[in-house]
Amino acid sequence: RSEGGAPLDMANGAMGDSLFTEMIEHKGNMHRVLEICKDACDAMYAMQQECASQVLGGTIAAQGNIWIPAPMFGYISTDAGHMAGPRFYEKFDKTYLEQRAENMRDFYYTHI
């Protein structure tokens, strides 16, 4: 099964709802946290890609148990960025998602 995440979602998982206050009060610290989370997401993605079993020429994605054809693999969820709103999405989520996209060849986005 493949799992994926946006750096902001990973930070939200670690920090809980205090993430949203931190984005306002400590912007510089948030960017450092998101750099670390981006690197962690990239490493997690690479490890999962190595471990994923091929099923009938594709992979079963954990999000909804969806079969996706090779070479696609995984997903990125951007829940925290959407909850934070457009201004914070642009500042804290979009930049790091674009950087992740440069490191990932094939992925899909879903929100179920």
KOLGU-867076 format. One record per atom (N, C-alpha, C, O, CB): residue in one letter; residue number from 0; atom name; x negated, y, z negated. Coordinates in nm, 4 decimals. Each point is the difference from the previous one (the first is absolute). Glycine has a CB too. Layout:
 residuo num atomo        u        v        w
       a NUM    CA        X        Y        Z
...
This chain:
 residuo num atomo        u        v        w
       r   0     N  -0.0843  -0.1180   0.0000
       r   0    CA   0.0843   0.1180   0.0000
       r   0     C  -0.0880   0.1231   0.0000
       r   0     O  -0.1089   0.0006  -0.0574
       r   0    CB   0.2924  -0.1232  -0.0636
       s   1     N  -0.1366   0.2232   0.1839
       s   1    CA  -0.0778   0.1242   0.0055
       s   1     C   0.0653   0.1060  -0.0871
       s   1     O   0.1225   0.0112  -0.0058
       s   1    CB  -0.2009  -0.0665   0.2385
       e   2     N  -0.0033   0.1306  -0.2982
       e   2    CA   0.0466   0.1124  -0.0805
       e   2     C  -0.0788   0.1218   0.0434
       e   2     O  -0.1151  -0.0124   0.0418
       e   2    CB   0.1775  -0.1366  -0.2392
       g   3     N  -0.0041   0.2627   0.1885
       g   3    CA  -0.0726   0.1202   0.0361
       g   3     C   0.0507   0.1161  -0.0794
       g   3     O   0.1047  -0.0079  -0.0642
       g   3    CB  -0.1439  -0.0798   0.2915
       g   4     N  -0.0330   0.1930  -0.2234
       g   4    CA   0.0465   0.1145  -0.0729
       g   4     C  -0.0702   0.1254   0.0429
       g   4     O  -0.1118  -0.0019   0.0514
       g   4    CB   0.1645  -0.1444  -0.2398
       a   5     N   0.0151   0.2534   0.1661
       a   5    CA  -0.0606   0.1295   0.0216
       a   5     C  -0.0779   0.0347  -0.1265
       a   5     O   0.0388  -0.0411  -0.1093
       a   5    CB   0.1467   0.1155   0.2699
       p   6     N  -0.2945   0.0004  -0.1474
       p   6    CA  -0.0759   0.0392  -0.1182
       p   6     C   0.0868   0.0691  -0.1056
       p   6     O  -0.0190  -0.0225  -0.1195
       p   6    CB  -0.1813   0.0447   0.2653
       l   7     N   0.2946   0.0610  -0.1033
       l   7    CA   0.0862   0.0679  -0.0965
       l   7     C   0.0893  -0.0997  -0.0730
       l   7     O   0.0259   0.0170  -0.1191
       l   7    CB  -0.0296   0.1887   0.2622
       d   8     N   0.0516  -0.3101  -0.0738
       d   8    CA   0.0803  -0.1030  -0.0652
       d   8     C  -0.0839  -0.0766  -0.1018
       d   8     O   0.0491  -0.0329  -0.1080
       d   8    CB   0.0938   0.0129   0.3140
       m   9     N  -0.2693  -0.0089  -0.1727
       m   9    CA  -0.0874  -0.0691  -0.0936
       m   9     C  -0.0231   0.0873  -0.1241
       m   9     O   0.0043  -0.0492  -0.1128
       m   9    CB  -0.1159  -0.0739   0.3046
       a  10     N   0.0872   0.2515  -0.1701
       a  10    CA  -0.0187   0.0915  -0.1121
       a  10     C   0.1262   0.0064  -0.0856
       a  10     O  -0.0086   0.0049  -0.1227
       a  10    CB  -0.1549   0.1291   0.2588
       n  11     N   0.2801  -0.1341  -0.0725
       n  11    CA   0.1266   0.0023  -0.0728
       n  11     C   0.0160  -0.1263  -0.0833
       n  11     O   0.0499   0.0055  -0.1123
       n  11    CB   0.0522   0.1356   0.2927
       g  12     N  -0.1441  -0.2546  -0.1262
       g  12    CA   0.0057  -0.1246  -0.0753
       g  12     C  -0.0889   0.0040  -0.1233
       g  12     O   0.0356  -0.0542  -0.1046
       g  12    CB   0.0133  -0.0659   0.3163
       a  13     N  -0.1642   0.1840  -0.1994
       a  13    CA  -0.0940   0.0078  -0.1123
       a  13     C   0.0391   0.1075  -0.1006
       a  13     O  -0.0174  -0.0180  -0.1206
       a  13    CB  -0.1619  -0.0626   0.2726
       m  14     N   0.2322   0.1925  -0.1024
       m  14    CA   0.0243   0.1160  -0.0867
       m  14     C   0.1453   0.0151  -0.0431
       m  14     O   0.0293   0.0739  -0.0940
       m  14    CB  -0.2179   0.0360   0.2073
       g  15     N   0.2782  -0.1777  -0.0469
       g  15    CA   0.1419   0.0171  -0.0295
       g  15     C   0.0473   0.1371   0.0451
       g  15     O  -0.0590   0.0615   0.0888
       g  15    CB   0.0386  -0.2176  -0.2838
       d  16     N   0.1260   0.2023   0.1336
       d  16    CA   0.0595   0.1273   0.0409
       d  16     C  -0.0875   0.1215  -0.0312
       d  16     O   0.0256   0.1088   0.0516
       d  16    CB   0.1952  -0.2137  -0.0872
       s  17     N  -0.3234   0.0881  -0.0479
       s  17    CA  -0.0904   0.1126  -0.0263
       s  17     C  -0.0735   0.0425   0.1273
       s  17     O  -0.0549   0.1100   0.0067
       s  17    CB   0.0267  -0.1899  -0.2436
       l  18     N   0.0274  -0.0064   0.3361
       l  18    CA  -0.0607   0.0336   0.1297
       l  18     C   0.0567   0.1311   0.0549
       l  18     O  -0.0745   0.0840   0.0503
       l  18    CB   0.0410  -0.3291  -0.0037
       f  19     N   0.1632   0.2617  -0.0564
       f  19    CA   0.0645   0.1160   0.0599
       f  19     C  -0.0384   0.1295  -0.0718
       f  19     O  -0.0126   0.1046   0.0637
       f  19    CB   0.2022  -0.2518   0.0063
       t  20     N  -0.2081   0.1410  -0.2017
       t  20    CA  -0.0481   0.1164  -0.0749
       t  20     C  -0.1451   0.0292   0.0352
       t  20     O  -0.0387   0.1158   0.0152
       t  20    CB   0.1983  -0.1678  -0.2021
       e  21     N  -0.2393  -0.0527   0.1997
       e  21    CA  -0.1419   0.0159   0.0334
       e  21     C  -0.0181   0.0670   0.1360
       e  21     O  -0.0944   0.0767   0.0187
       e  21    CB   0.0421  -0.2798  -0.1556
       m  22     N   0.1411   0.1753   0.2316
       m  22    CA  -0.0108   0.0620   0.1326
       m  22     C   0.0153   0.1518  -0.0088
       m  22     O  -0.0542   0.0724   0.0835
       m  22    CB   0.1450  -0.2823   0.0204
       i  23     N  -0.0189   0.2578  -0.2024
       i  23    CA   0.0209   0.1434  -0.0182
       i  23     C  -0.1112   0.0610  -0.0850
       i  23     O  -0.0550   0.1047   0.0340
       i  23    CB   0.3029  -0.1393  -0.0138
       e  24     N  -0.2801  -0.0313  -0.1299
       e  24    CA  -0.0902   0.0596  -0.0981
       e  24     C  -0.1484  -0.0270   0.0242
       e  24     O  -0.0845   0.0783  -0.0434
       e  24    CB   0.2689  -0.1004  -0.1154
       h  25     N  -0.2173  -0.0872   0.2274
       h  25    CA  -0.1403  -0.0391   0.0174
       h  25     C  -0.0244  -0.0492   0.1427
       h  25     O  -0.0343  -0.1163   0.0213
       h  25    CB   0.0197   0.0557  -0.2659
       k  26     N   0.0324   0.1488   0.3406
       k  26    CA  -0.0111  -0.0371   0.1415
       k  26     C  -0.1363  -0.0607   0.0345
       k  26     O  -0.0069  -0.0998   0.0717
       k  26    CB   0.1680   0.2825  -0.0188
       g  27     N  -0.2679  -0.1238  -0.1030
       g  27    CA  -0.1334  -0.0505   0.0298
       g  27     C  -0.0203  -0.1416  -0.0508
       g  27     O  -0.0565  -0.0842   0.0698
       g  27    CB  -0.0276   0.3165  -0.0787
       n  28     N   0.1302  -0.2582  -0.1122
       n  28    CA  -0.0103  -0.1351  -0.0548
       n  28     C   0.0813  -0.0986   0.0822
       n  28     O  -0.0427  -0.1134   0.0215
       n  28    CB   0.0078   0.2097  -0.2492
       m  29     N   0.1520  -0.0536   0.2736
       m  29    CA   0.0844  -0.0895   0.0807
       m  29     C  -0.0710  -0.0396   0.1280
       m  29     O   0.0096  -0.1152   0.0424
       m  29    CB   0.1958   0.2216  -0.1373
       h  30     N  -0.2762  -0.0137   0.1572
       h  30    CA  -0.0714  -0.0355   0.1234
       h  30     C  -0.1110  -0.1007  -0.0289
       h  30     O  -0.0248  -0.0885   0.0819
       h  30    CB   0.0768   0.3155   0.0138
       r  31     N  -0.1188  -0.2157  -0.2093
       r  31    CA  -0.1016  -0.0993  -0.0361
       r  31     C   0.0636  -0.1368  -0.0243
       r  31     O  -0.0527  -0.1022   0.0439
       r  31    CB  -0.0882   0.2843  -0.1448
       v  32     N   0.2539  -0.1835   0.0312
       v  32    CA   0.0725  -0.1253  -0.0246
       v  32     C   0.0430  -0.0624   0.1329
       v  32     O  -0.0125  -0.1210   0.0191
       v  32    CB   0.0935   0.2083  -0.2429
       l  33     N  -0.0307  -0.0049   0.3151
       l  33    CA   0.0482  -0.0522   0.1277
       l  33     C  -0.1137  -0.0524   0.0871
       l  33     O   0.0205  -0.0952   0.0753
       l  33    CB   0.1696   0.2553  -0.0877
       e  34     N  -0.3078  -0.1016   0.0046
       e  34    CA  -0.1165  -0.0538   0.0724
       e  34     C  -0.0332  -0.1403  -0.0506
       e  34     O  -0.0264  -0.0909   0.0787
       e  34    CB  -0.0637   0.3249  -0.0445
       i  35     N   0.0918  -0.2502  -0.1662
       i  35    CA  -0.0270  -0.1318  -0.0591
       i  35     C   0.1083  -0.0994   0.0418
       i  35     O  -0.0304  -0.1132   0.0374
       i  35    CB  -0.0855   0.2221  -0.2342
       c  36     N   0.2413  -0.0667   0.1905
       c  36    CA   0.1105  -0.0880   0.0380
       c  36     C  -0.0043  -0.0345   0.1483
       c  36     O   0.0326  -0.1124   0.0380
       c  36    CB   0.1053   0.2120  -0.2204
       k  37     N  -0.1773  -0.0051   0.2661
       k  37    CA  -0.0109  -0.0284   0.1436
       k  37     C  -0.1036  -0.1094   0.0246
       k  37     O   0.0249  -0.0934   0.0761
       k  37    CB   0.0411   0.3310  -0.0221
       d  38     N  -0.1811  -0.2261  -0.1180
       d  38    CA  -0.1036  -0.1024   0.0149
       d  38     C   0.0478  -0.1345  -0.0536
       d  38     O  -0.0285  -0.1041   0.0591
       d  38    CB  -0.1476   0.2812  -0.0777
       a  39     N   0.2487  -0.1752  -0.0933
       a  39    CA   0.0530  -0.1242  -0.0571
       a  39     C   0.1040  -0.0628   0.0932
       a  39     O   0.0021  -0.1219   0.0173
       a  39    CB  -0.0439   0.2116  -0.2491
       c  40     N   0.1275  -0.0074   0.2913
       c  40    CA   0.1005  -0.0504   0.0946
       c  40     C  -0.0674  -0.0624   0.1218
       c  40     O   0.0420  -0.1059   0.0465
       c  40    CB   0.1205   0.2818  -0.1242
       d  41     N  -0.2660  -0.1116   0.1293
       d  41    CA  -0.0725  -0.0545   0.1157
       d  41     C  -0.0635  -0.1340  -0.0343
       d  41     O   0.0059  -0.0937   0.0796
       d  41    CB  -0.0505   0.3264   0.0025
       a  42     N  -0.0167  -0.2425  -0.2012
       a  42    CA  -0.0638  -0.1256  -0.0420
       a  42     C   0.1044  -0.1097  -0.0193
       a  42     O  -0.0215  -0.1145   0.0398
       a  42    CB  -0.1629   0.2449  -0.1510
       m  43     N   0.2975  -0.0951   0.0500
       m  43    CA   0.1071  -0.0964  -0.0217
       m  43     C   0.0542  -0.0511   0.1336
       m  43     O   0.0235  -0.1196   0.0165
       m  43    CB   0.0354   0.2338  -0.2331
       y  44     N  -0.0399  -0.0243   0.3095
       y  44    CA   0.0499  -0.0366   0.1325
       y  44     C  -0.0956  -0.0979   0.0686
       y  44     O   0.0437  -0.1000   0.0571
       y  44    CB   0.0709   0.3238  -0.0388
       a  45     N  -0.2446  -0.1951  -0.0239
       a  45    CA  -0.0993  -0.0862   0.0644
       a  45     C  -0.0005  -0.1397  -0.0635
       a  45     O  -0.0072  -0.1003   0.0711
       a  45    CB  -0.1328   0.3035  -0.0173
       m  46     N   0.1476  -0.2098  -0.1857
       m  46    CA   0.0021  -0.1303  -0.0676
       m  46     C   0.1258  -0.0788   0.0350
       m  46     O  -0.0064  -0.1207   0.0237
       m  46    CB  -0.1286   0.2181  -0.2108
       q  47     N   0.2476  -0.0301   0.1903
       q  47    CA   0.1245  -0.0691   0.0323
       q  47     C  -0.0001  -0.0488   0.1440
       q  47     O   0.0533  -0.1069   0.0297
       q  47    CB   0.0665   0.2474  -0.1978
       q  48     N  -0.1787  -0.0638   0.2561
       q  48    CA  -0.0069  -0.0408   0.1396
       q  48     C  -0.0828  -0.1275   0.0133
       q  48     O   0.0327  -0.0872   0.0804
       q  48    CB  -0.0095   0.3273  -0.0071
       e  49     N  -0.1296  -0.2512  -0.1513
       e  49    CA  -0.0828  -0.1198   0.0014
       e  49     C   0.0764  -0.1218  -0.0523
       e  49     O  -0.0192  -0.1111   0.0492
       e  49    CB  -0.1832   0.2553  -0.0801
       c  50     N   0.2882  -0.1237  -0.0677
       c  50    CA   0.0692  -0.1100  -0.0669
       c  50     C   0.1330  -0.0376   0.0642
       c  50     O   0.0528  -0.1078  -0.0273
       c  50    CB  -0.1624   0.1810  -0.1798
       a  51     N   0.1636   0.0117   0.2903
       a  51    CA   0.1350  -0.0227   0.0543
       a  51     C   0.0038  -0.1228   0.0902
       a  51     O  -0.0872  -0.0200   0.0846
       a  51    CB   0.1311   0.2662  -0.0967
       s  52     N   0.0574  -0.3265  -0.0077
       s  52    CA   0.0201  -0.1176   0.0838
       s  52     C   0.0768   0.0393   0.1253
       s  52     O   0.0938   0.0796  -0.0051
       s  52    CB  -0.0957  -0.2299  -0.1976
       q  53     N  -0.0386   0.0942   0.3129
       q  53    CA   0.0729   0.0201   0.1239
       q  53     C   0.1140  -0.1015   0.0069
       q  53     O  -0.0193  -0.1185  -0.0269
       q  53    CB  -0.1890   0.2069   0.1432
       v  54     N   0.3262  -0.0407  -0.0801
       v  54    CA   0.1175  -0.0849   0.0133
       v  54     C   0.0579   0.0240   0.1380
       v  54     O   0.0507   0.1084   0.0286
       v  54    CB  -0.0030  -0.1035  -0.2787
       l  55     N  -0.0550  -0.1046   0.3349
       l  55    CA   0.0547   0.0098   0.1359
       l  55     C  -0.0491   0.1255   0.0714
       l  55     O   0.0777   0.0684   0.0666
       l  55    CB   0.1244  -0.1944  -0.1423
       g  56     N  -0.3313   0.1562   0.0620
       g  56    CA  -0.0586   0.1138   0.0701
       g  56     C   0.0275   0.1346  -0.0637
       g  56     O  -0.0133   0.1034   0.0654
       g  56    CB   0.0350  -0.2357   0.1369
       g  57     N   0.0162   0.1327  -0.3284
       g  57    CA   0.0264   0.1259  -0.0687
       g  57     C  -0.0223  -0.0155  -0.1489
       g  57     O  -0.0594  -0.0980  -0.0450
       g  57    CB   0.2243   0.1616   0.2214
       t  58     N  -0.1176   0.0328  -0.2524
       t  58    CA  -0.0160   0.0022  -0.1445
       t  58     C   0.1354   0.0262  -0.0640
       t  58     O   0.0822   0.0735   0.0547
       t  58    CB  -0.3211   0.0074  -0.0340
       i  59     N   0.2617  -0.1410  -0.1364
       i  59    CA   0.1209   0.0291  -0.0761
       i  59     C  -0.0328   0.1153  -0.0948
       i  59     O  -0.0869  -0.0124  -0.0863
       i  59    CB   0.1711  -0.2301   0.1023
       a  60     N  -0.0151   0.3530   0.0005
       a  60    CA  -0.0213   0.1177  -0.0854
       a  60     C   0.0900  -0.0089  -0.1220
       a  60     O   0.1166  -0.0381   0.0101
       a  60    CB  -0.1793   0.1786   0.1899
       a  61     N   0.0079  -0.1053  -0.3141
       a  61    CA   0.0745  -0.0115  -0.1257
       a  61     C   0.1214   0.0911  -0.0044
       a  61     O   0.1007  -0.0348  -0.0616
       a  61    CB  -0.3125  -0.0251  -0.0507
       q  62     N   0.2043   0.1742   0.1754
       q  62    CA   0.1101   0.0957  -0.0031
       q  62     C   0.1175  -0.0560   0.0786
       q  62     O   0.0078   0.0195   0.1213
       q  62    CB  -0.1690   0.1737  -0.1427
       g  63     N   0.2512  -0.2614  -0.0444
       g  63    CA   0.1177  -0.0543   0.0655
       g  63     C  -0.0244  -0.1333   0.0673
       g  63     O   0.0860  -0.0482   0.0737
       g  63    CB  -0.0112   0.2782  -0.0412
       n  64     N  -0.1928  -0.2922  -0.0568
       n  64    CA  -0.0352  -0.1275   0.0640
       n  64     C   0.0229   0.0055   0.1510
       n  64     O   0.0716  -0.0825   0.0566
       n  64    CB  -0.0126  -0.0378  -0.2688
       i  65     N  -0.1198   0.2167   0.2740
       i  65    CA   0.0139   0.0231   0.1439
       i  65     C  -0.1187  -0.0612   0.0726
       i  65     O  -0.1144   0.0200  -0.0408
       i  65    CB   0.2441   0.1929  -0.0004
       w  66     N  -0.1041  -0.2867   0.1477
       w  66    CA  -0.1072  -0.0518   0.0847
       w  66     C  -0.0384   0.1097   0.0989
       w  66     O   0.0863   0.0591   0.0649
       w  66    CB  -0.0040  -0.3003  -0.0892
       i  67     N  -0.2116   0.2675   0.0352
       i  67    CA  -0.0479   0.0978   0.0978
       i  67     C  -0.1088  -0.0648   0.0847
       i  67     O  -0.0857  -0.0706  -0.0532
       i  67    CB   0.1409   0.2644  -0.1018
       p  68     N  -0.0529  -0.1710   0.2853
       p  68    CA  -0.0960  -0.0655   0.0889
       p  68     C  -0.1417   0.0547  -0.0181
       p  68     O  -0.0198   0.1172  -0.0320
       p  68    CB   0.2050  -0.1551   0.1952
       a  69     N  -0.2832  -0.0507  -0.1416
       a  69    CA  -0.1401   0.0432  -0.0004
       a  69     C  -0.0206   0.0936   0.1187
       a  69     O   0.0661  -0.0187   0.1021
       a  69    CB  -0.1440  -0.1980  -0.2138
       p  70     N  -0.0081   0.3142   0.1040
       p  70    CA  -0.0956   0.0237  -0.1067
       p  70     C   0.0534   0.0912  -0.1107
       p  70     O  -0.0769   0.0404  -0.0873
       p  70    CB  -0.1011  -0.0726   0.2553
       m  71     N   0.3085   0.0660  -0.1671
       m  71    CA   0.0525   0.0879  -0.1048
       m  71     C  -0.0082  -0.0700  -0.1340
       m  71     O   0.0111  -0.1222  -0.0095
       m  71    CB   0.1428   0.2339   0.1737
       f  72     N  -0.1741  -0.0298  -0.2696
       f  72    CA  -0.0172  -0.0564  -0.1327
       f  72     C   0.0297   0.1078  -0.1020
       f  72     O  -0.0552   0.1098   0.0073
       f  72    CB  -0.1172  -0.2747   0.0754
       g  73     N   0.2580   0.1350  -0.1762
       g  73    CA   0.0175   0.0877  -0.1138
       g  73     C   0.0951   0.1159   0.0205
       g  73     O   0.0626   0.0162   0.1047
       g  73    CB  -0.2865  -0.0798  -0.1641
       y  74     N   0.2316   0.1430  -0.0453
       y  74    CA   0.0873   0.1173   0.0029
       y  74     C  -0.0545   0.1059  -0.0940
       y  74     O  -0.0808  -0.0284  -0.0885
       y  74    CB   0.2805  -0.1150   0.1437
       i  75     N  -0.1552   0.2627  -0.0346
       i  75    CA  -0.0324   0.1092  -0.0907
       i  75     C   0.1321   0.0583  -0.0478
       i  75     O   0.0853   0.0369   0.0807
       i  75    CB  -0.3076   0.0142   0.0364
       s  76     N   0.2383  -0.0433  -0.2462
       s  76    CA   0.1184   0.0609  -0.0581
       s  76     C  -0.0387   0.1389  -0.0500
       s  76     O  -0.1061   0.0172  -0.0601
       s  76    CB   0.2038  -0.2442  -0.0054
       t  77     N  -0.0142   0.3234   0.0896
       t  77    CA  -0.0316   0.1378  -0.0399
       t  77     C   0.1075   0.0579  -0.0919
       t  77     O   0.0401   0.1156   0.0142
       t  77    CB  -0.1634  -0.0846   0.2017
       d  78     N   0.1686  -0.1121  -0.3090
       d  78    CA   0.1079   0.0434  -0.0896
       d  78     C  -0.0351   0.1253  -0.0795
       d  78     O   0.0792   0.0941  -0.0051
       d  78    CB  -0.0092  -0.3307  -0.0109
       a  79     N  -0.1881   0.2387  -0.0460
       a  79    CA  -0.0357   0.1138  -0.0858
       a  79     C  -0.0046   0.1301   0.0797
       a  79     O   0.0443   0.1040  -0.0488
       a  79    CB  -0.1754  -0.2588  -0.0988
       g  80     N   0.0786   0.1501   0.2681
       g  80    CA  -0.0058   0.1191   0.0840
       g  80     C   0.1373   0.0519   0.0369
       g  80     O   0.0222   0.1209   0.0069
       g  80    CB  -0.2373  -0.2018   0.0810
       h  81     N   0.3071  -0.0113  -0.0641
       h  81    CA   0.1363   0.0421   0.0318
       h  81     C   0.0705   0.0577  -0.1219
       h  81     O   0.0748   0.0970   0.0117
       h  81    CB  -0.0655  -0.2717   0.1656
       m  82     N  -0.0326   0.1159  -0.2938
       m  82    CA   0.0643   0.0509  -0.1216
       m  82     C  -0.0542   0.1371  -0.0389
       m  82     O   0.0720   0.0815  -0.0578
       m  82    CB  -0.0377  -0.3168  -0.0187
       a  83     N  -0.1611   0.2608   0.1081
       a  83    CA  -0.0621   0.1266  -0.0394
       a  83     C   0.0504   0.1174   0.0837
       a  83     O  -0.0034   0.1141  -0.0461
       a  83    CB  -0.1982  -0.2418  -0.0254
       g  84     N   0.2478   0.1019   0.1924
       g  84    CA   0.0514   0.1063   0.0851
       g  84     C  -0.0987   0.0413   0.1083
       g  84     O  -0.1176  -0.0358  -0.0060
       g  84    CB   0.2522   0.1138  -0.1859
       p  85     N  -0.0871  -0.0025   0.2916
       p  85    CA  -0.0795   0.0334   0.1177
       p  85     C  -0.1327   0.0703  -0.0296
       p  85     O  -0.1022  -0.0340   0.0595
       p  85    CB   0.3155   0.0494   0.0599
       r  86     N  -0.2127   0.0803  -0.2089
       r  86    CA  -0.1226   0.0753  -0.0294
       r  86     C  -0.1083  -0.0917  -0.0574
       r  86     O  -0.1162   0.0076   0.0399
       r  86    CB   0.2543   0.1990  -0.0811
       f  87     N  -0.0992  -0.2929  -0.0523
       f  87    CA  -0.0969  -0.0904  -0.0622
       f  87     C  -0.0361  -0.1145   0.0936
       f  87     O  -0.1127  -0.0496  -0.0029
       f  87    CB   0.2040   0.1087  -0.2222
       y  88     N   0.0040  -0.1013   0.3084
       y  88    CA  -0.0304  -0.1029   0.0998
       y  88     C  -0.1128   0.0487   0.0911
       y  88     O  -0.0970  -0.0722   0.0229
       y  88    CB   0.3365  -0.0117  -0.0302
       e  89     N  -0.2269   0.2040   0.0582
       e  89    CA  -0.1028   0.0563   0.0892
       e  89     C  -0.1353   0.0099  -0.0691
       e  89     O  -0.1030  -0.0316   0.0594
       e  89    CB   0.2809   0.1602   0.0592
       k  90     N  -0.1775  -0.0854  -0.2421
       k  90    CA  -0.1251   0.0270  -0.0712
       k  90     C  -0.0660  -0.1262  -0.0550
       k  90     O  -0.1224  -0.0123   0.0040
       k  90    CB   0.2140   0.2347  -0.0621
       f  91     N  -0.0119  -0.3160   0.0067
       f  91    CA  -0.0568  -0.1125  -0.0728
       f  91     C   0.0181  -0.1352   0.0674
       f  91     O  -0.0772  -0.0914  -0.0290
       f  91    CB   0.1188   0.2211  -0.1728
       d  92     N   0.0537  -0.1470   0.2881
       d  92    CA   0.0251  -0.1323   0.0572
       d  92     C  -0.0462  -0.0090   0.1455
       d  92     O  -0.0731  -0.0920   0.0366
       d  92    CB   0.2677   0.0672  -0.1914
       k  93     N  -0.1528   0.1184   0.2359
       k  93    CA  -0.0254  -0.0060   0.1438
       k  93     C  -0.1493  -0.0087   0.0329
       k  93     O  -0.0404  -0.0815   0.0829
       k  93    CB   0.2498   0.2116  -0.0479
       t  94     N  -0.2899  -0.0481  -0.0982
       t  94    CA  -0.1435   0.0024   0.0273
       t  94     C  -0.0629  -0.1362  -0.0237
       t  94     O  -0.0784  -0.0478   0.0820
       t  94    CB   0.0724   0.2889  -0.1447
       y  95     N   0.0400  -0.3036  -0.0493
       y  95    CA  -0.0595  -0.1290  -0.0350
       y  95     C   0.0577  -0.1137   0.0831
       y  95     O  -0.0694  -0.0980   0.0273
       y  95    CB   0.0323   0.1828  -0.2582
       l  96     N   0.1634  -0.0729   0.2716
       l  96    CA   0.0582  -0.0989   0.0911
       l  96     C  -0.0696   0.0058   0.1361
       l  96     O  -0.0276  -0.1035   0.0607
       l  96    CB   0.2493   0.1213  -0.1805
       e  97     N  -0.2493   0.1015   0.1662
       e  97    CA  -0.0699   0.0139   0.1280
       e  97     C  -0.1401  -0.0592  -0.0080
       e  97     O  -0.0457  -0.0636   0.0949
       e  97    CB   0.1785   0.2705  -0.0452
       q  98     N  -0.2012  -0.1867  -0.1613
       q  98    CA  -0.1320  -0.0594  -0.0180
       q  98     C   0.0090  -0.1519  -0.0043
       q  98     O  -0.0856  -0.0686   0.0559
       q  98    CB   0.0112   0.2732  -0.1794
       r  99     N   0.1769  -0.2577   0.0577
       r  99    CA   0.0187  -0.1458  -0.0033
       r  99     C   0.0281  -0.0531   0.1394
       r  99     O  -0.0507  -0.1059   0.0370
       r  99    CB   0.1376   0.1207  -0.2717
       a 100     N  -0.0076   0.0564   0.3122
       a 100    CA   0.0334  -0.0457   0.1349
       a 100     C  -0.1255  -0.0141   0.0863
       a 100     O  -0.0064  -0.0874   0.0865
       a 100    CB   0.2306   0.1985  -0.1067
       e 101     N  -0.3220  -0.0269  -0.0027
       e 101    CA  -0.1246  -0.0111   0.0742
       e 101     C  -0.0733  -0.1299  -0.0328
       e 101     O  -0.0735  -0.0521   0.0839
       e 101    CB   0.0573   0.3013  -0.0809
       n 102     N   0.0354  -0.3022  -0.1240
       n 102    CA  -0.0675  -0.1219  -0.0434
       n 102     C   0.0806  -0.1265   0.0271
       n 102     O  -0.0516  -0.1109  -0.0141
       n 102    CB  -0.0598   0.2463  -0.1593
       m 103     N   0.2362  -0.1192   0.2117
       m 103    CA   0.0875  -0.1148   0.0245
       m 103     C   0.0354  -0.0036   0.1475
       m 103     O   0.0321   0.1025   0.0601
       m 103    CB   0.0610  -0.0920  -0.2952
       r 104     N  -0.0992  -0.1262   0.2909
       r 104    CA   0.0311  -0.0121   0.1430
       r 104     C   0.1489  -0.0247   0.0239
       r 104     O   0.0605   0.0644   0.0856
       r 104    CB  -0.2911  -0.1530  -0.0473
       d 105     N   0.2886  -0.0024  -0.1120
       d 105    CA   0.1383  -0.0403   0.0257
       d 105     C   0.0760  -0.0076  -0.1315
       d 105     O  -0.0374  -0.0760  -0.0894
       d 105    CB  -0.0331  -0.0526   0.2951
       f 106     N   0.1745   0.2051  -0.2177
       f 106    CA   0.0855  -0.0070  -0.1179
       f 106     C   0.1388   0.0462   0.0406
       f 106     O   0.0181   0.0589   0.1066
       f 106    CB  -0.2135  -0.0184  -0.2647
       y 107     N   0.2917  -0.0671   0.0739
       y 107    CA   0.1333   0.0525   0.0247
       y 107     C   0.0484   0.0679  -0.1258
       y 107     O  -0.0489  -0.0279  -0.1095
       y 107    CB   0.0983  -0.1516   0.2794
       y 108     N   0.0459   0.2680  -0.1546
       y 108    CA   0.0578   0.0698  -0.1138
       y 108     C   0.1438  -0.0460  -0.0167
       y 108     O   0.0749  -0.0108   0.0971
       y 108    CB  -0.2262   0.2111  -0.0620
       t 109     N   0.1882  -0.2268  -0.1566
       t 109    CA   0.1385  -0.0338  -0.0266
       t 109     C   0.0400   0.0535  -0.1365
       t 109     O  -0.0837   0.0160  -0.0889
       t 109    CB   0.0655  -0.2216   0.2329
       h 110     N   0.1427   0.2323  -0.1590
       h 110    CA   0.0520   0.0373  -0.1310
       h 110     C   0.1343  -0.0691  -0.0146
       h 110     O   0.0986   0.0383   0.0631
       h 110    CB  -0.2201   0.1876  -0.0648
       i 111     N   0.1239  -0.3282  -0.0825
       i 111    CA   0.1218  -0.0792  -0.0170
       i 111     C   0.0578   0.0263  -0.1373
       i 111     O   0.1033  -0.0568  -0.0354
       i 111    CB  -0.1890  -0.1204   0.1920
